[in-house]
Amino acid sequence: MIKEIKFSKEAVEKINQLLSKKPSGTFFRIAVKGGGCSGFKYDFSFDDKIEDADIKDKNIVIDKSSLEMLKGSEVNYVKELIGTSFKISNPKTKSSCGCGISFSL
């Protein structure tokens, strides 16, 4: 995995499960994008293209600027009463909005 970020066993299993249903050559992309009420939000998507600014490890792709914001984070896949989702614990986060979707650095 990308050494600057930890991935829980559950996250790796879910990523592999999701990708098994996609065409060969598809990657799981993690990005930090501007938006939400606190300034930034995490974006999880599928991509079949790798750009020059991307870091790829096995089946996961992260662009360099997102990786800088995610260094030291842990990606987990959690099951809660409201559903299941990927969650990122980022030590660089200073605050987050009430809904927990967006954050500030």
Rosetta blueprint (number, residue, H / E / L):
1 M L
2 I L
3 K L
4 E L
5 I L
6 K E
7 F E
8 S L
9 K H
10 E H
11 A H
12 V H
13 E H
14 K H
15 I H
16 N H
17 Q H
18 L H
19 L H
20 S L
21 K L
22 K L
23 P L
24 S L
25 G L
26 T L
27 F E
28 F E
29 R E
30 I E
31 A E
32 V E
33 K E
34 G E
35 G E
36 G L
37 C L
38 S L
39 G E
40 F E
41 K E
42 Y E
43 D E
44 F E
45 S E
46 F E
47 D E
48 D L
49 K L
50 I L
51 E L
52 D L
53 A L
54 D E
55 I E
56 K E
57 D E
58 K L
59 N L
60 I E
61 V E
62 I E
63 D E
64 K H
65 S H
66 S H
67 L H
68 E H
69 M H
70 L H
71 K L
72 G L
73 S L
74 E E
75 V E
76 N E
77 Y E
78 V E
79 K E
80 E E
81 L L
82 I L
83 G E
84 T E
85 S E
86 F E
87 K E
88 I E
89 S E
90 N L
91 P L
92 K L
93 T L
94 K L
95 S E
96 S E
97 C L
98 G L
99 C L
100 G L
101 I L
102 S E
103 F E
104 S E
105 L L
